[in-house]
Amino acid sequence: MIHKVRPAAVFDLDGTLIDSMEIWREVDEEFFARRGMKVPELYQEQIAHLGFHECARFTIEKYLPKEREQDLITEWRILSQEKYAAKDGAKYFKRGAIEFLNCLHAQGIKMAVATASSEELFFPILNAARVAEYFSCFVTVEQAGKNKGHPDIFELAANRLGENTGNCFVFEDNLMAIRAAKRAGMHTVGVFDEATRSQRALIENEADFYISSFDKLPSHLVDIFKGR
């Protein structure tokens, strides 16, 4: 057994708790279509660990050198807010995710969100699923000052939870974020997402645990959160 005490849980949002690939695919398709372009190959995987500002800089450098960073950010936020603020936003959660959060909350497990998203997006969708109140803190890459390829956001989440990093389990679908969380000294749970399918073998190999779905959790992982 890894822990004698109940661990804390740190959750990524997009691609981990939320099946947001379709949301952002629609956003990306409309964004690039306005410019007479198709979405570049592997674009979603390339930007998955980036915050809005870094994503804008990456997009400008690689594809849209004549555009301005703040204009891109504003456009993305307008395109995405309507989807994330939908009253039926709970439908975007991955199978079993809400039930798992309910279970952890009922057991008194401390939880945090560590995300590259922004408050105007993640609060409405968490509220729609009635799980926002479960989280003790919400940490963004903007607050951490570095993207999720660095351990800073995970260390900040642990600090705000009042926990040692070694007592935290990070749920992530992105390989770079998994590696960063491990550098922070945290335990990692890889979560399958269609957008990062090409990373699956590496994530399975490098994460401490791997789940294809929240309704198919390995029994030894469940036992850890139950303090067994």
Accessible surface in RSA format (square Angstrom, percent):
REM  Atomic radii and reference values for relative SASA: ProtOr
REM  Chains: A
REM  Algorithm: Lee & Richards
REM  Probe-radius: 1.40
REM  Slices: 20
REM RES _ NUM      All-atoms   Total-Side   Main-Chain    Non-polar    All polar
REM                ABS   REL    ABS   REL    ABS   REL    ABS   REL    ABS   REL
RES MET A   1   160.15  82.9  69.30  45.9  90.85 216.3  72.50  61.6  87.65 116.1
RES ILE A   2    82.99  47.2  51.90  38.7  31.09  74.9  57.76  41.6  25.23  68.5
RES HIS A   3    21.34  11.7  15.35  10.7   6.00  15.3  10.80  11.1  10.55  12.3
RES LYS A   4   202.37  98.7 170.06 104.3  32.31  76.9 116.64 105.0  85.73  91.3
RES VAL A   5    96.02  63.2  90.40  81.8   5.62  13.6  95.53  83.0   0.49   1.3
RES ARG A   6   105.62  44.3  92.93  47.4  12.69  30.2  38.23  52.3  67.39  40.8
RES PRO A   7     2.93   2.1   0.00   0.0   2.93  10.7   0.50   0.4   2.43  15.1
RES ALA A   8     0.37   0.3   0.00   0.0   0.37   0.8   0.37   0.5   0.00   0.0
RES ALA A   9     0.00   0.0   0.00   0.0   0.00   0.0   0.00   0.0   0.00   0.0
RES VAL A  10     0.07   0.0   0.07   0.1   0.00   0.0   0.07   0.1   0.00   0.0
RES PHE A  11     0.00   0.0   0.00   0.0   0.00   0.0   0.00   0.0   0.00   0.0
RES ASP A  12    10.24   7.2   9.24   9.2   1.00   2.4   0.27   0.6   9.97   9.9
RES LEU A  13     0.00   0.0   0.00   0.0   0.00   0.0   0.00   0.0   0.00   0.0
RES ASP A  14    37.18  26.0  29.03  28.9   8.15  19.3  22.07  51.9  15.11  15.1
RES GLY A  15     4.80   5.9   0.00   N/A   4.80   5.9   4.75  13.0   0.06   0.1
RES THR A  16     0.00   0.0   0.00   0.0   0.00   0.0   0.00   0.0   0.00   0.0
RES LEU A  17     0.00   0.0   0.00   0.0   0.00   0.0   0.00   0.0   0.00   0.0
RES ILE A  18     0.00   0.0   0.00   0.0   0.00   0.0   0.00   0.0   0.00   0.0
RES ASP A  19    68.36  47.9  65.30  65.0   3.06   7.2   9.35  22.0  59.01  58.9
RES SER A  20     4.44   3.8   4.41   5.9   0.03   0.1   0.03   0.1   4.41   6.2
RES MET A  21    30.69  15.9  24.22  16.0   6.47  15.4  25.66  21.8   5.02   6.7
RES GLU A  22    81.63  46.9  81.20  61.4   0.43   1.0  45.04  87.1  36.59  29.9
RES ILE A  23     2.45   1.4   1.45   1.1   0.99   2.4   2.39   1.7   0.06   0.2
RES TRP A  24    48.01  19.3  48.01  23.2   0.00   0.0  45.57  24.3   2.44   4.0
RES ARG A  25    86.38  36.3  85.52  43.6   0.86   2.1  26.54  36.3  59.85  36.3
RES GLU A  26    68.90  39.6  63.87  48.3   5.03  12.0  27.02  52.3  41.88  34.2
RES VAL A  27     1.41   0.9   0.13   0.1   1.28   3.1   1.41   1.2   0.00   0.0
RES ASP A  28     4.38   3.1   4.38   4.4   0.00   0.0   0.46   1.1   3.92   3.9
RES GLU A  29    86.95  49.9  82.28  62.2   4.67  11.1  28.29  54.7  58.67  47.9
RES GLU A  30    81.44  46.8  75.67  57.2   5.76  13.7  27.47  53.1  53.97  44.1
RES PHE A  31     0.25   0.1   0.25   0.2   0.00   0.0   0.25   0.1   0.00   0.0
RES PHE A  32     0.10   0.0   0.10   0.1   0.00   0.0   0.10   0.1   0.00   0.0
RES ALA A  33    65.55  60.3  45.55  70.3  20.00  45.5  48.92  68.9  16.63  44.1
RES ARG A  34   138.23  58.0  96.74  49.3  41.49  98.8  49.45  67.6  88.78  53.8
RES ARG A  35    63.30  26.6  34.14  17.4  29.16  69.4  28.99  39.6  34.31  20.8
RES GLY A  36    74.91  92.4   0.00   N/A  74.91  92.4  38.77 106.4  36.15  81.0
RES MET A  37    66.82  34.6  51.22  33.9  15.60  37.1  51.07  43.4  15.75  20.9
RES LYS A  38   189.91  92.6 174.25 106.9  15.66  37.3 121.44 109.3  68.47  72.9
RES VAL A  39    47.44  31.2  26.63  24.1  20.81  50.1  26.63  23.1  20.81  56.4
RES PRO A  40    23.01  16.8   9.21   8.4  13.80  50.2  20.13  16.6   2.88  17.9
RES GLU A  41   151.37  86.9 127.38  96.4  23.98  57.1  54.09 104.6  97.28  79.4
RES LEU A  42   103.25  57.5  89.33  63.9  13.91  35.0  95.53  67.1   7.71  20.8
RES TYR A  43     2.23   1.0   0.67   0.4   1.55   4.0   0.25   0.2   1.98   2.4
RES GLN A  44    39.31  22.0  34.48  25.2   4.83  11.5  25.18  53.6  14.13  10.7
RES GLU A  45    35.76  20.5  29.00  21.9   6.76  16.1   9.49  18.4  26.27  21.4
RES GLN A  46    73.33  41.0  60.00  43.8  13.33  31.7  27.99  59.6  45.34  34.4
RES ILE A  47    28.01  15.9  23.77  17.7   4.24  10.2  23.77  17.1   4.24  11.5
RES ALA A  48    46.04  42.3  16.20  25.0  29.83  67.9  25.86  36.4  20.17  53.4
RES HIS A  49    19.84  10.8  18.64  13.0   1.20   3.1  11.76  12.1   8.07   9.4
RES LEU A  50    24.41  13.6  15.62  11.2   8.78  22.1  15.62  11.0   8.78  23.6
RES GLY A  51     1.40   1.7   0.00   N/A   1.40   1.7   1.38   3.8   0.02   0.0
RES PHE A  52    18.78   9.4  16.12  10.0   2.66   6.9  16.60  10.1   2.17   6.2
RES HIS A  53    57.83  31.6  57.83  40.2   0.00   0.0  32.15  33.1  25.68  29.9
RES GLU A  54    54.55  31.3  51.43  38.9   3.11   7.4  19.52  37.8  35.03  28.6
RES CYS A  55    10.41   7.9  10.41  11.6   0.00   0.0   2.88   7.3   7.53   8.1
RES ALA A  56     0.00   0.0   0.00   0.0   0.00   0.0   0.00   0.0   0.00   0.0
RES ARG A  57   119.93  50.4 114.93  58.6   5.00  11.9  57.67  78.8  62.26  37.7
RES PHE A  58    41.40  20.7  37.22  23.1   4.18  10.9  40.75  24.7   0.65   1.9
RES THR A  59     0.00   0.0   0.00   0.0   0.00   0.0   0.00   0.0   0.00   0.0
RES ILE A  60    29.25  16.6  29.25  21.8   0.00   0.0  29.25  21.1   0.00   0.0
RES GLU A  61   136.44  78.3 106.50  80.6  29.94  71.3  41.56  80.4  94.88  77.5
RES LYS A  62   121.50  59.3  92.20  56.6  29.29  69.7  39.13  35.2  82.36  87.7
RES TYR A  63    63.07  29.4  43.20  24.6  19.87  51.7  36.34  27.3  26.73  32.9
RES LEU A  64    15.28   8.5  12.50   8.9   2.78   7.0  15.28  10.7   0.00   0.0
RES PRO A  65   105.32  76.8  80.20  73.1  25.12  91.3  81.37  67.2  23.95 148.8
RES LYS A  66   198.76  97.0 164.14 100.7  34.62  82.4 114.28 102.9  84.49  90.0
RES GLU A  67    52.03  29.9  37.18  28.1  14.85  35.4  16.21  31.3  35.83  29.3
RES ARG A  68   168.23  70.6 163.24  83.2   4.98  11.9  69.49  95.0  98.74  59.8
RES GLU A  69    50.48  29.0  45.50  34.4   4.98  11.9  19.92  38.5  30.55  24.9
RES GLN A  70    96.72  54.1  94.59  69.1   2.13   5.1  57.70 122.8  39.02  29.6
RES ASP A  71    64.98  45.5  58.25  58.0   6.73  15.9  21.74  51.2  43.24  43.1
RES LEU A  72     0.09   0.1   0.09   0.1   0.00   0.0   0.09   0.1   0.00   0.0
RES ILE A  73     0.16   0.1   0.16   0.1   0.00   0.0   0.16   0.1   0.00   0.0
RES THR A  74    64.12  45.6  60.12  61.0   3.99   9.5  50.13  67.3  13.99  21.1
RES GLU A  75    27.98  16.1  24.63  18.6   3.35   8.0  15.58  30.1  12.40  10.1
RES TRP A  76     6.20   2.5   6.20   3.0   0.00   0.0   5.62   3.0   0.58   0.9
RES ARG A  77    61.71  25.9  61.71  31.5   0.00   0.0  14.30  19.5  47.41  28.7
RES ILE A  78   118.64  67.5 108.94  81.2   9.70  23.4 110.02  79.2   8.62  23.4
RES LEU A  79    22.23  12.4  12.29   8.8   9.95  25.0  15.79  11.1   6.45  17.4
RES SER A  80     0.00   0.0   0.00   0.0   0.00   0.0   0.00   0.0   0.00   0.0
RES GLN A  81    66.94  37.4  66.64  48.7   0.31   0.7  17.05  36.3  49.89  37.8
RES GLU A  82   143.85  82.6 129.83  98.2  14.02  33.4  51.31  99.2  92.54  75.6
RES LYS A  83    57.57  28.1  53.53  32.8   4.04   9.6  22.70  20.4  34.87  37.1
RES TYR A  84     0.12   0.1   0.12   0.1   0.00   0.0   0.07   0.0   0.06   0.1
RES ALA A  85    55.95  51.4  34.78  53.7  21.17  48.2  35.61  50.2  20.34  53.9
RES ALA A  86    28.53  26.2  17.90  27.6  10.63  24.2  27.22  38.3   1.31   3.5
RES LYS A  87   202.63  98.9 173.88 106.7  28.74  68.4 123.03 110.7  79.60  84.8
RES ASP A  88    77.63  54.4  68.92  68.6   8.72  20.6  44.85 105.6  32.78  32.7
RES GLY A  89     0.00   0.0   0.00   N/A   0.00   0.0   0.00   0.0   0.00   0.0
RES ALA A  90    36.65  33.7  30.34  46.8   6.32  14.4  30.64  43.2   6.01  15.9
RES LYS A  91   131.58  64.2  92.18  56.6  39.40  93.8  64.94  58.4  66.64  71.0
RES TYR A  92    45.16  21.1  43.16  24.6   2.00   5.2  23.88  17.9  21.28  26.2
RES PHE A  93    16.68   8.3   1.99   1.2  14.69  38.2   1.99   1.2  14.69  42.0
RES LYS A  94    32.00  15.6  24.41  15.0   7.59  18.1  28.69  25.8   3.31   3.5
RES ARG A  95   151.96  63.8 135.35  69.0  16.62  39.6  72.37  98.9  79.59  48.2
RES GLY A  96    13.18  16.3   0.00   N/A  13.18  16.3   5.95  16.3   7.23  16.2
RES ALA A  97     0.00   0.0   0.00   0.0   0.00   0.0   0.00   0.0   0.00   0.0
RES ILE A  98    37.81  21.5  37.40  27.9   0.40   1.0  37.40  26.9   0.40   1.1
RES GLU A  99   113.67  65.3 107.82  81.6   5.85  13.9  61.20 118.4  52.47  42.8
RES PHE A 100    15.79   7.9  10.99   6.8   4.81  12.5  15.38   9.3   0.41   1.2
RES LEU A 101     0.00   0.0   0.00   0.0   0.00   0.0   0.00   0.0   0.00   0.0
RES ASN A 102    60.43  41.7  56.04  54.2   4.39  10.6  22.10  53.2  38.33  37.0
RES CYS A 103    52.58  39.8  45.02  50.2   7.56  17.8  20.94  53.1  31.64  34.1
RES LEU A 104     1.02   0.6   1.02   0.7   0.00   0.0   1.02   0.7   0.00   0.0
RES HIS A 105    83.06  45.4  74.65  51.9   8.42  21.5  46.13  47.5  36.93  43.0
RES ALA A 106    87.98  80.9  47.00  72.5  40.99  93.2  56.22  79.2  31.77  84.1
RES GLN A 107    49.28  27.6  27.10  19.8  22.18  52.8  30.56  65.0  18.72  14.2
RES GLY A 108    62.22  76.7   0.00   N/A  62.22  76.7  35.69  97.9  26.53  59.4
RES ILE A 109     8.34   4.7   0.00   0.0   8.34  20.1   1.26   0.9   7.09  19.2
RES LYS A 110    88.94  43.4  83.08  51.0   5.87  14.0  61.50  55.4  27.45  29.2
RES MET A 111     0.34   0.2   0.12   0.1   0.21   0.5   0.12   0.1   0.21   0.3
RES ALA A 112     0.00   0.0   0.00   0.0   0.00   0.0   0.00   0.0   0.00   0.0
RES VAL A 113     0.00   0.0   0.00   0.0   0.00   0.0   0.00   0.0   0.00   0.0
RES ALA A 114     0.38   0.3   0.38   0.6   0.00   0.0   0.38   0.5   0.00   0.0
RES THR A 115     1.07   0.8   1.07   1.1   0.00   0.0   0.00   0.0   1.07   1.6
RES ALA A 116    19.47  17.9  11.00  17.0   8.47  19.3  11.26  15.9   8.22  21.8
RES SER A 117     9.90   8.4   0.69   0.9   9.20  21.2   6.89  14.7   3.01   4.2
RES SER A 118    13.51  11.4  11.71  15.6   1.79   4.1  13.51  28.8   0.00   0.0
RES GLU A 119    87.84  50.4  84.89  64.2   2.95   7.0  22.82  44.1  65.02  53.1
RES GLU A 120    64.68  37.1  49.46  37.4  15.22  36.2  39.20  75.8  25.48  20.8
RES LEU A 121     0.53   0.3   0.53   0.4   0.00   0.0   0.53   0.4   0.00   0.0
RES PHE A 122     0.27   0.1   0.27   0.2   0.00   0.0   0.27   0.2   0.00   0.0
RES PHE A 123    63.71  31.9  63.71  39.5   0.00   0.0  63.71  38.6   0.00   0.0
RES PRO A 124    40.90  29.8  30.51  27.8  10.39  37.8  36.72  30.3   4.18  26.0
RES ILE A 125     0.00   0.0   0.00   0.0   0.00   0.0   0.00   0.0   0.00   0.0
RES LEU A 126     0.00   0.0   0.00   0.0   0.00   0.0   0.00   0.0   0.00   0.0
RES ASN A 127    88.57  61.1  75.45  72.9  13.13  31.6  24.91  60.0  63.66  61.5
RES ALA A 128    31.28  28.8   3.40   5.2  27.89  63.4  14.88  21.0  16.40  43.4
RES ALA A 129    11.14  10.2   0.00   0.0  11.14  25.3   2.82   4.0   8.33  22.1
RES ARG A 130   203.22  85.3 189.00  96.3  14.21  33.8  69.11  94.5 134.10  81.3
RES VAL A 131     0.42   0.3   0.42   0.4   0.00   0.0   0.42   0.4   0.00   0.0
RES ALA A 132    13.29  12.2   9.79  15.1   3.50   8.0  10.01  14.1   3.28   8.7
RES GLU A 133   143.03  82.1 108.12  81.8  34.91  83.1  47.03  91.0  96.00  78.4
RES TYR A 134    34.64  16.2  24.75  14.1   9.89  25.7   2.69   2.0  31.96  39.4
RES PHE A 135    12.46   6.2   0.00   0.0  12.46  32.4   0.63   0.4  11.83  33.9
RES SER A 136    78.28  66.1  37.54  50.1  40.73  93.8  27.07  57.6  51.21  71.7
RES CYS A 137    14.55  11.0   9.79  10.9   4.76  11.2  14.55  36.9   0.00   0.0
RES PHE A 138    37.22  18.6  28.43  17.6   8.79  22.9  28.43  17.2   8.79  25.2
RES VAL A 139     0.00   0.0   0.00   0.0   0.00   0.0   0.00   0.0   0.00   0.0
RES THR A 140     8.44   6.0   8.44   8.6   0.00   0.0   5.66   7.6   2.77   4.2
RES VAL A 141     7.86   5.2   4.67   4.2   3.19   7.7   4.85   4.2   3.01   8.2
RES GLU A 142    88.99  51.1  66.05  50.0  22.93  54.6  42.72  82.6  46.27  37.8
RES GLN A 143    84.36  47.2  50.25  36.7  34.11  81.2  31.92  67.9  52.44  39.8
RES ALA A 144    20.65  19.0   0.09   0.1  20.57  46.8   2.91   4.1  17.75  47.0
RES GLY A 145    59.95  73.9   0.00   N/A  59.95  73.9  32.10  88.1  27.85  62.4
RES LYS A 146   101.92  49.7  93.22  57.2   8.70  20.7  55.77  50.2  46.15  49.2
RES ASN A 147    19.40  13.4  17.62  17.0   1.79   4.3   0.19   0.5  19.21  18.6
RES LYS A 148     4.67   2.3   4.67   2.9   0.00   0.0   3.85   3.5   0.81   0.9
RES GLY A 149    10.48  12.9   0.00   N/A  10.48  12.9   1.69   4.7   8.78  19.7
RES HIS A 150    73.25  40.0  73.25  50.9   0.00   0.0  39.82  41.0  33.42  38.9
RES PRO A 151    27.68  20.2  27.68  25.2   0.00   0.0  27.68  22.9   0.00   0.0
RES ASP A 152    43.73  30.6  39.96  39.8   3.76   8.9   7.16  16.8  36.57  36.5
RES ILE A 153     0.00   0.0   0.00   0.0   0.00   0.0   0.00   0.0   0.00   0.0
RES PHE A 154     0.73   0.4   0.73   0.5   0.00   0.0   0.73   0.4   0.00   0.0
RES GLU A 155    77.23  44.3  72.42  54.8   4.81  11.4  23.87  46.2  53.36  43.6
RES LEU A 156    46.49  25.9  42.53  30.4   3.96  10.0  45.95  32.3   0.54   1.5
RES ALA A 157     0.00   0.0   0.00   0.0   0.00   0.0   0.00   0.0   0.00   0.0
RES ALA A 158     1.15   1.1   1.15   1.8   0.00   0.0   1.15   1.6   0.00   0.0
RES ASN A 159   112.65  77.7  94.59  91.4  18.06  43.5  18.22  43.9  94.43  91.3
RES ARG A 160   110.36  46.3  78.31  39.9  32.05  76.3  31.85  43.5  78.51  47.6
RES LEU A 161     8.49   4.7   0.14   0.1   8.35  21.0   2.69   1.9   5.80  15.6
RES GLY A 162    61.99  76.5   0.00   N/A  61.99  76.5  35.04  96.2  26.95  60.4
RES GLU A 163    41.26  23.7  28.09  21.3  13.17  31.4   4.05   7.8  37.21  30.4
RES ASN A 164   122.51  84.5 114.58 110.7   7.93  19.1  22.92  55.2  99.59  96.3
RES THR A 165    38.30  27.2  35.25  35.7   3.05   7.3  16.53  22.2  21.77  32.9
RES GLY A 166    35.04  43.2   0.00   N/A  35.04  43.2  27.47  75.4   7.57  17.0
RES ASN A 167    19.51  13.5  19.02  18.4   0.49   1.2  12.48  30.0   7.03   6.8
RES CYS A 168     0.00   0.0   0.00   0.0   0.00   0.0   0.00   0.0   0.00   0.0
RES PHE A 169     0.00   0.0   0.00   0.0   0.00   0.0   0.00   0.0   0.00   0.0
RES VAL A 170     0.29   0.2   0.29   0.3   0.00   0.0   0.29   0.3   0.00   0.0
RES PHE A 171     0.00   0.0   0.00   0.0   0.00   0.0   0.00   0.0   0.00   0.0
RES GLU A 172     2.22   1.3   2.22   1.7   0.00   0.0   0.08   0.2   2.13   1.7
RES ASP A 173     7.93   5.6   7.93   7.9   0.00   0.0   0.00   0.0   7.93   7.9
RES ASN A 174     6.05   4.2   6.05   5.8   0.00   0.0   4.73  11.4   1.32   1.3
RES LEU A 175    12.31   6.9  12.31   8.8   0.00   0.0  12.31   8.6   0.00   0.0
RES MET A 176    85.34  44.2  83.11  55.0   2.23   5.3  63.71  54.2  21.63  28.7
RES ALA A 177     0.60   0.5   0.60   0.9   0.00   0.0   0.60   0.8   0.00   0.0
RES ILE A 178     0.00   0.0   0.00   0.0   0.00   0.0   0.00   0.0   0.00   0.0
RES ARG A 179    94.94  39.9  92.75  47.3   2.19   5.2  30.70  42.0  64.24  38.9
RES ALA A 180     0.00   0.0   0.00   0.0   0.00   0.0   0.00   0.0   0.00   0.0
RES ALA A 181     0.00   0.0   0.00   0.0   0.00   0.0   0.00   0.0   0.00   0.0
RES LYS A 182    78.59  38.3  62.82  38.5  15.76  37.5  45.22  40.7  33.37  35.5
RES ARG A 183   145.11  60.9 107.64  54.9  37.47  89.2  72.56  99.2  72.55  44.0
RES ALA A 184     9.35   8.6   0.00   0.0   9.35  21.3   2.35   3.3   7.00  18.6
RES GLY A 185    43.03  53.1   0.00   N/A  43.03  53.1  32.23  88.5  10.80  24.2
RES MET A 186     7.78   4.0   0.00   0.0   7.78  18.5   0.44   0.4   7.34   9.7
RES HIS A 187    39.95  21.8  39.90  27.7   0.05   0.1  27.98  28.8  11.97  13.9
RES THR A 188     0.00   0.0   0.00   0.0   0.00   0.0   0.00   0.0   0.00   0.0
RES VAL A 189     0.00   0.0   0.00   0.0   0.00   0.0   0.00   0.0   0.00   0.0
RES GLY A 190     0.00   0.0   0.00   N/A   0.00   0.0   0.00   0.0   0.00   0.0
RES VAL A 191     1.83   1.2   1.08   1.0   0.75   1.8   1.08   0.9   0.75   2.0
RES PHE A 192    38.49  19.3  34.15  21.2   4.34  11.3  35.70  21.6   2.79   8.0
RES ASP A 193     5.47   3.8   3.07   3.1   2.40   5.7   1.59   3.7   3.88   3.9
RES GLU A 194    78.17  44.9  67.69  51.2  10.48  24.9  33.35  64.5  44.82  36.6
RES ALA A 195    22.51  20.7  13.32  20.6   9.19  20.9  19.05  26.8   3.47   9.2
RES THR A 196     4.20   3.0   2.35   2.4   1.84   4.4   0.88   1.2   3.31   5.0
RES ARG A 197   127.74  53.6 122.24  62.3   5.49  13.1  51.69  70.6  76.04  46.1
RES SER A 198    82.88  70.0  44.08  58.8  38.80  89.4  50.37 107.3  32.51  45.5
RES GLN A 199    27.97  15.6  27.42  20.0   0.55   1.3  10.13  21.6  17.84  13.5
RES ARG A 200    79.70  33.5  78.70  40.1   1.00   2.4  22.08  30.2  57.62  34.9
RES ALA A 201    78.53  72.2  66.24 102.2  12.29  28.0  71.12 100.2   7.40  19.6
RES LEU A 202    88.85  49.5  87.99  62.9   0.87   2.2  88.31  62.0   0.55   1.5
RES ILE A 203     2.85   1.6   2.85   2.1   0.00   0.0   2.85   2.1   0.00   0.0
RES GLU A 204    81.79  47.0  64.31  48.7  17.48  41.6  13.91  26.9  67.88  55.4
RES ASN A 205   121.47  83.8  91.12  88.1  30.35  73.1  23.11  55.6  98.36  95.1
RES GLU A 206    45.58  26.2  35.54  26.9  10.04  23.9  21.51  41.6  24.06  19.6
RES ALA A 207    11.24  10.3   0.00   0.0  11.24  25.6   0.03   0.0  11.21  29.7
RES ASP A 208    65.94  46.2  34.09  33.9  31.85  75.3  11.56  27.2  54.38  54.2
RES PHE A 209    20.25  10.1  12.93   8.0   7.31  19.0  20.25  12.3   0.00   0.0
RES TYR A 210    40.21  18.8  17.57  10.0  22.64  58.9  15.99  12.0  24.22  29.9
RES ILE A 211     2.42   1.4   0.00   0.0   2.42   5.8   2.42   1.7   0.00   0.0
RES SER A 212    55.79  47.1  37.67  50.3  18.12  41.7  22.42  47.7  33.37  46.8
RES SER A 213    11.56   9.8   5.50   7.3   6.06  14.0  10.92  23.3   0.64   0.9
RES PHE A 214     5.79   2.9   0.04   0.0   5.74  14.9   0.04   0.0   5.74  16.4
RES ASP A 215    74.00  51.8  39.84  39.7  34.16  80.8  31.60  74.4  42.40  42.3
RES LYS A 216   135.22  66.0 113.39  69.6  21.83  52.0  71.80  64.6  63.42  67.6
RES LEU A 217    36.94  20.6  13.73   9.8  23.21  58.3  13.80   9.7  23.14  62.3
RES PRO A 218    33.42  24.4  21.56  19.7  11.86  43.1  33.42  27.6   0.00   0.0
RES SER A 219    84.31  71.2  74.79  99.8   9.52  21.9  47.19 100.5  37.11  52.0
RES HIS A 220   105.81  57.8 103.53  72.0   2.28   5.8  77.97  80.4  27.84  32.4
RES LEU A 221     0.47   0.3   0.47   0.3   0.00   0.0   0.47   0.3   0.00   0.0
RES VAL A 222    40.94  26.9  39.53  35.8   1.40   3.4  40.91  35.5   0.03   0.1
RES ASP A 223    43.36  30.4  43.36  43.2   0.00   0.0   7.09  16.7  36.27  36.2
RES ILE A 224    10.10   5.7   8.30   6.2   1.80   4.3   8.94   6.4   1.17   3.2
RES PHE A 225     2.73   1.4   2.73   1.7   0.00   0.0   2.73   1.7   0.00   0.0
RES LYS A 226    78.19  38.1  65.70  40.3  12.48  29.7  26.59  23.9  51.59  55.0
RES GLY A 227    34.94  43.1   0.00   N/A  34.94  43.1   7.39  20.3  27.56  61.7
RES ARG A 228   139.31  58.5 122.89  62.6  16.43  39.1  59.58  81.4  79.73  48.3
END  Absolute sums over single chains surface
CHAIN  1 A    10563.5       8299.1       2264.4       5388.9       5174.6
END  Absolute sums over all chains
TOTAL         10563.5       8299.1       2264.4       5388.9       5174.6
